[in-house]
Amino acid sequence: MQIPASFDYVRAADVDNAIALLERHGPEARVIAGGHSLLPMMKLRLARPEWVIDINDLTELDFLVREGDVLRIGAMTRHTALLESAEVARLFPIVTDAERVIADPVVRNRGTIGGSLCQADPAEDLSTVCNVLAAQVIIRGAGGERVLSMPEFHQGPYETAVAQTELLCEIRFPVRPRSGSAYEKVERRVGDWAVAAAGAAVSLAENGTISHASVGLTAVGLEGTVSEAADILAGQQPSEELFAEAGRAAAAACDPMADQRGPVDYKRHLADELTRRVLRRACSRAAKTQEG
Ligand SMILES: Cc1cc2nc3c(=O)[nH]c(=O)nc-3n(C[C@H](O)[C@H](O)[C@H](O)COP(=O)(O)OP(=O)(O)OC[C@H]3O[C@@H](n4cnc5c(N)ncnc54)[C@H](O)[C@@H]3O)c2cc1C
């Protein structure tokens, strides 16, 4: 049986207290949210924090609220809450699509959006979703609050801009009129991490052309969004030929690695095919909504 190295444990009472505890216990302290990434790493001794600061009492970070043209999501919002939210499904179906294929109910009941983004696993699904939706993230430390874009936040595999004494507190999605989004993933078995996945968000102009498009890929060595695909889509009428062109651009832009989940060619093929599918669904959803 795998057992973590010994550590001390403390429950933070609120955000300020969590930040104070991080400062007091220094670089050997880590916060724990759902624990579904941190605990396995501790058991494998890939992480050996001396202090574990539990942030599960921070109910102030567990919220989903629409404010004008923004959906605000607290970092402690569980996967299940995102999956079950009717408002999220209506405004950002890409989130619901992704949550359906993240792990299993046990993981989704505890795992949080904040923990997922901070873990920054290259095969993690919500980072792609947040990139595609041009999310902003709100980080707090003793010095105050920072608002970052996803490219500023995500600095590479397992690396983010959150400093050791800071907490990710909130994620904000901009609501766009006449928009639709979708996410699709290929996994070896239900609940597994992605072999490859793609997400897309589009907005349509009054005349039905694509006024804004964003495409992202998961687990194929591409961070951020596929600007080549967005350029192809902008200003065009949605069509199968257009989706195919964007799919080819996404496949060319990614840089997958061969591993136990499949060879490079297979993953590139998935990047192409999944991009076409999510664009088709995102455009069809956008055409059906007048949401502003
Ligand atoms: C069997 C299994 C299958 C999975 N499959 C998938 C999958 O298919 N797709 C997918 O995307 N994910 C998958 N996951 C990961 C799952 O989504 C986790 O919930 C998620 O990665 C981490 O969230 P957490 O709340 O459990 O974070 P934790 O494990 O508690 O924390 C993860 C890291 O983030 C830090 N952290 C957490 N919250 C904050 C915060 N607010 N501010 C600053 N730092 C913070 C912690 O210190 C730690 O370093 C899987 C996990 C398991 C166990």
The ligand as an SDF file (V2000), in Angstrom:
LIG
                    3D

 53 58  0  0  0  0  0  0  0  0999 V2000
   -9.0210    8.4610  -10.9910 C   0  0  0  0  0  0  0  0  0  0  0  0
   -8.9630    9.9040  -11.4330 C   0  0  0  0  0  0  0  0  0  0  0  0
   -9.3260   10.2130  -12.7260 C   0  0  0  0  0  0  0  0  0  0  0  0
   -9.2840   11.5300  -13.1540 C   0  0  0  0  0  0  0  0  0  0  0  0
   -9.6470   11.8120  -14.4430 N   0  0  0  0  0  0  0  0  0  0  0  0
   -9.6280   13.0980  -14.8610 C   0  0  0  0  0  0  0  0  0  0  0  0
  -10.0040   13.4320  -16.1930 C   0  0  0  0  0  0  0  0  0  0  0  0
  -10.3780   12.5770  -17.0070 O   0  0  0  0  0  0  0  0  0  0  0  0
   -9.9360   14.7280  -16.5620 N   0  0  0  0  0  0  0  0  0  0  0  0
   -9.5490   15.7220  -15.6940 C   0  0  0  0  0  0  0  0  0  0  0  0
   -9.5110   16.8840  -16.0970 O   0  0  0  0  0  0  0  0  0  0  0  0
   -9.2080   15.4340  -14.4180 N   0  0  0  0  0  0  0  0  0  0  0  0
   -9.2280   14.1630  -13.9890 C   0  0  0  0  0  0  0  0  0  0  0  0
   -8.8660   13.8740  -12.7010 N   0  0  0  0  0  0  0  0  0  0  0  0
   -8.4260   14.9630  -11.8080 C   0  0  0  0  0  0  0  0  0  0  0  0
   -9.6140   15.5320  -11.0410 C   0  0  0  0  0  0  0  0  0  0  0  0
  -10.3430   16.3510  -11.9180 O   0  0  0  0  0  0  0  0  0  0  0  0
   -9.1380   16.3590   -9.8240 C   0  0  0  0  0  0  0  0  0  0  0  0
  -10.2620   16.7400   -9.1270 O   0  0  0  0  0  0  0  0  0  0  0  0
   -8.4150   17.6350  -10.1240 C   0  0  0  0  0  0  0  0  0  0  0  0
   -7.2950   17.4480  -10.9320 O   0  0  0  0  0  0  0  0  0  0  0  0
   -7.8440   18.2860   -8.8880 C   0  0  0  0  0  0  0  0  0  0  0  0
   -8.8420   18.9140   -8.1930 O   0  0  0  0  0  0  0  0  0  0  0  0
   -8.8280   18.8080   -6.6230 P   0  0  0  0  0  0  0  0  0  0  0  0
   -9.8420   19.7900   -6.1200 O   0  0  0  0  0  0  0  0  0  0  0  0
   -8.9780   17.4030   -6.2160 O   0  0  0  0  0  0  0  0  0  0  0  0
   -7.3560   19.3800   -6.2700 O   0  0  0  0  0  0  0  0  0  0  0  0
   -6.2820   18.9160   -5.1830 P   0  0  0  0  0  0  0  0  0  0  0  0
   -5.8270   17.5410   -5.4540 O   0  0  0  0  0  0  0  0  0  0  0  0
   -6.7810   19.2140   -3.8130 O   0  0  0  0  0  0  0  0  0  0  0  0
   -5.1300   19.9650   -5.5240 O   0  0  0  0  0  0  0  0  0  0  0  0
   -4.4000   19.8810   -6.7210 C   0  0  0  0  0  0  0  0  0  0  0  0
   -3.2920   20.9430   -6.6980 C   0  0  0  0  0  0  0  0  0  0  0  0
   -3.8420   22.2450   -6.7680 O   0  0  0  0  0  0  0  0  0  0  0  0
   -3.5260   23.0250   -5.6140 C   0  0  0  0  0  0  0  0  0  0  0  0
   -4.7370   23.7920   -5.3130 N   0  0  0  0  0  0  0  0  0  0  0  0
   -5.9920   23.3040   -5.1620 C   0  0  0  0  0  0  0  0  0  0  0  0
   -6.8680   24.3130   -5.0120 N   0  0  0  0  0  0  0  0  0  0  0  0
   -6.1450   25.4640   -5.0470 C   0  0  0  0  0  0  0  0  0  0  0  0
   -6.4850   26.8530   -4.9590 C   0  0  0  0  0  0  0  0  0  0  0  0
   -7.7620   27.2720   -4.8260 N   0  0  0  0  0  0  0  0  0  0  0  0
   -5.5080   27.7690   -5.0420 N   0  0  0  0  0  0  0  0  0  0  0  0
   -4.2000   27.3740   -5.1930 C   0  0  0  0  0  0  0  0  0  0  0  0
   -3.8170   26.0820   -5.2920 N   0  0  0  0  0  0  0  0  0  0  0  0
   -4.7870   25.1330   -5.2250 C   0  0  0  0  0  0  0  0  0  0  0  0
   -3.0980   22.0170   -4.5520 C   0  0  0  0  0  0  0  0  0  0  0  0
   -2.1900   22.5720   -3.6330 O   0  0  0  0  0  0  0  0  0  0  0  0
   -2.4570   20.9350   -5.4100 C   0  0  0  0  0  0  0  0  0  0  0  0
   -1.1440   21.3110   -5.7330 O   0  0  0  0  0  0  0  0  0  0  0  0
   -8.8840   12.5720  -12.2510 C   0  0  0  0  0  0  0  0  0  0  0  0
   -8.5340   12.2420  -10.9410 C   0  0  0  0  0  0  0  0  0  0  0  0
   -8.5730   10.9350  -10.5170 C   0  0  0  0  0  0  0  0  0  0  0  0
   -8.2020   10.6110   -9.1030 C   0  0  0  0  0  0  0  0  0  0  0  0
  1  2  1  0
  2  3  1  0
  2 52  2  0
  3  4  2  0
  4  5  1  0
  4 50  1  0
  5  6  2  0
  6  7  1  0
  6 13  1  0
  7  8  2  0
  7  9  1  0
  9 10  1  0
 10 11  2  0
 10 12  1  0
 12 13  2  0
 13 14  1  0
 14 15  1  0
 14 50  1  0
 15 16  1  0
 16 17  1  0
 16 18  1  0
 18 19  1  0
 18 20  1  0
 20 21  1  0
 20 22  1  0
 22 23  1  0
 23 24  1  0
 24 25  2  0
 24 26  1  0
 24 27  1  0
 27 28  1  0
 28 29  2  0
 28 30  1  0
 28 31  1  0
 31 32  1  0
 32 33  1  0
 33 34  1  0
 33 48  1  0
 34 35  1  0
 35 36  1  0
 35 46  1  0
 36 37  1  0
 36 45  1  0
 37 38  2  0
 38 39  1  0
 39 40  1  0
 39 45  2  0
 40 41  1  0
 40 42  2  0
 42 43  1  0
 43 44  2  0
 44 45  1  0
 46 47  1  0
 46 48  1  0
 48 49  1  0
 50 51  2  0
 51 52  1  0
 52 53  1  0
M  END
$$$$
